[in-house]
Amino acid sequence: MVRPARPERIHSTYLFPAIVGVLVAQPVFASLSEAASEALAVALAAALIAGIWSLDRSRLWFRVALGLGLAVLALIAAQAVLPPRSVAEPAMAGIAALGVICVALGIRWLFASLQITVESLLAALSVYLLIGITFGLVHAWLFLHEPGWYKGISQGGRSAEIAELVYFSIGTLTTAAYGDIVPTNPLSRLLCNIEAVVGQMYVAVLVAMLVSGYAAGRSPRR
């Protein structure tokens, strides 16, 4: 009988490389075609659903995630008959909702972990990167809704705009933004402030706790 993978194994073996792959591949796919970016969005949604499944013992949030994933897939498929703008906003909102659920479940599991392992550290990193991607999708949704809320976005098509806003989000999360993209509306600026605070608190509190716990677990006992 095959034993199910532990939650940290799902995050370290599947979700972490999937998120890193999305961050690396998105700018490349955005320069190729809209179809390539849509395929990447479907892959991200599938990875998030798998992550939620691994952490949700009650399966309540997994059922919600599965419904959101099917809705995202239907919206992407509907682009053949619907205007792209009317489909892109709800599809991004659905993937962002999957990201929020996965982040919340991941943080809950990390705080409840009694043993810190390398897999736990990789799971913490995957959650951190996922926070940046999720905020990036929210920034992209706001930009599609009101393009004037962000200054410095190049006119390279929807996929390129989303890639630039994910890049902007990672810079905001790590407080390493270069100033080439600037929020101009009070709401988009508020979102950036929240993201920067969340990113610093995550690193200062959760990751520091995990690293210290891992180091304590490896120290020789007297």
N, C-alpha and C positions, 0 to 999 in steps of 0.2 A: 504493500500500500504506500502510495506517495504521500509524504507529509506536506501540508501546506507551508508555503514560505512564511517566515516570521515577518512582522511589519517592517522591522529595520532592514531585512534583506530585500524586501520589495523596493524600499526607498534607496538603498545604496546600490543595488544591482541593476534596477530598472529606471526608477524615477530620476535619480541624480544624473546619470548619463543622458537620459532623455531631455532633461531641462538644459544641460550644457549643450547638447546637440541642437536644441531649438535656438539658443542664443547665438551659436556659431552659424547655423544654417539660414536663419531668417534673413539677414541682409543679402546673402547670396541668392536665395530663392526669390527675394523681392526684386532683384535685378533681372531675373529670368522671365517670369510671367506671373500673372494673377493665379493661374491654375496651380503652379508650384507652391505658392504661399497658402492657398486653400488646402492643399494636401498636407502641408506642415501644420496648419491649424487643426485639422482632423486628427493628426498624430498626437499633437499636444493634448487635445481633449481626451483621447484614448488613454494616454499616460496618466492624466489626472484622475480619470475614473478608476484606473487600476490602483493608484495611490489611495484613493478614498476607500475602495473595497478592502485594502489591506489593513486599514486603521479603524474601520467601522464595524464593531462586533454586533451591534444591533441590526445592521443592514438598513437602517432607516435612511441615513444620508447617502448610502450607496444607491438606493432606489431613486432618491431625488437626483443624484448625479447621473444615473442612467437615463432618466427622463430628460435632463438638460442636454446630455450628449446626443440623444436622438433628435432633440429639437435643433441643436446646432447643425447636425448632419443634414436634416431636412432643409434648413435655411440655406446652407451652402449649395445643396442640390437645386434649390429653387431659383438660383441666380440666372438660370437659363430662360426663365419666363418673367422674373420680377426685376425691377430696377435695382442695380447693385447697391445703391445707397440705402434703400429700404431694407435690404437683407443684411448688410454689413454691421449695422449698429446692434440689432438684437443678437446676431451671432457672436459678436465680441462680448456683449453683456453676458451671454450664456457661458462662454469660456472663462470670463472673469469670475463669475459666480462659482464655477468649478474650482478655480484657483483659491478663492476665499475659503470654501469648504475644506479643501485639501490642506491649506495652511493652518486653519483652526484645529483640525483633527491631528495634524502633525505636531503642533505645539502642545496640545493636550497630552499626546502620547509621550513626548519628550520629557515633560514635567513629571509624568507618572513613572518614568523609567527608573528602575532600581539599580541597574547595572549599566555603566557607560562603556561602550565598545567603539571600535573603529566604525562599525556600521552605524552606530548612533550619531557619531560625528558627521558622517556623510549624509545621514538623514537631516541633521540640523542644517548643513550647507544647502541641501536641496530645498528645504523650506525657505531659507534666506533668499536664494535665487528666485524661487517661485513668488515670493513677495514682490520682488522687482518686476517680474513679468506681469503679475496681476495688476499692479499699479500702472504698468505700461499700457495694458489693455484699457484700463479706465481712462488714462490720458488720451488714448487713441479714440475712445468713444466720445469723449468731450470734444476732441478736435473735429471729428466728423459731424458732430452736432453743431458746434460753433467754431469754425476755423480761426476766427479772430482771437481766440483765447490763448493761442500760442504763436510766438513770433520766431522765425528762423527755420520753419519746416519747408523743405524744398518741394517743388511741384513735380514729383516723380511718379504720381499715381498712388492709389490707396495702399498697396502693399509696401511701397517705399516709405510712405508716411507713417505707417504702423511700425516699421522697422526703426525709423528715426525716433519715434516716441518711446519705444522699448529701450533704445540706447539712452535716451534722456532720462528714463525712469531709473535705470541702473545707476547712472551718474548721480541722480538725486538721492537714491537709497544709500549710496556709499559716500555721499557728500563730496564727490569728485567731479561734479558737472563742470564743463568747460565754458559755459555761458553762450554757446552757439545757438541754443534753443532756450527761449525765455517765456515763462507764463505771463500773460498780460491781464488776466481777469482775476478778481478777488477769489472766486471759487477755485480756479486752477492753481492759484498761488497757495490757497489753504490746503489743497490736496498735496502739493509739494511739501509744505511744512509738515503735514501729518506723515508723509512717507519718510522724510528725513529723520523725524523723531523716532518712528517705528524702527527704522534701520539701525539707528544708534543704540536704542534700547535693546533690540534683539541681540546685537553683538555684545553689548556690555553685560547683559544679564544672563541670557540663555546660553550663548556659546561659551562665555567665560565659565559658567557653572558646569557645562558639559566637559570642557577641557580640564578643569581642576578635578572633577570627579574621575575622569579617565586617568589622570596622573596619579591620583590617590589610590586608585585600584591597582595600578602597576607597581606602586612602591612596595618594597619588601616589608613583611610583617615582623614585628619583634615578639 
